Amino acid sequence: MSKKEFKWIVREELPSPLMFRRRKEYDECIEEFLNSDLESARVNIPGAKPRSLARLLVRRIEQKGLKDKVTVSVRKERIYLVRLKS
């Protein structure tokens, strides 16, 4: 069987879908930061799109009532958690 060349399509296998991220990962990320002595830190969750990650972190911070302790900052498509001064 010969491999036929196509003009407009590319022969490629469908990639497997990304795993659905649970709130637990985001909660663990926030707790890990709050338990550290860092003033700011970049968040690294593989496979998460930067804007979605930032939005979900903000939502979890609000739901947990931590708006006075930590905030989310976006710089050059990188997501940071920043400790707020009390």
Sequence and secondary structure as in RCSB ss.txt:
>XXXX:A:sequence
MSKKEFKWIVREELPSPLMFRRRKEYDECIEEFLNSDLESARVNIPGAKPRSLARLLVRRIEQKGLKDKVTVSVR
KERIYLVRLKS
>XXXX:A:secstr
      SS              HHHHHHHHHHHHHS  SEEE   TT  HHHHHHHHHHHHHHTT TTTEEEEEE
TTEEEEEE   
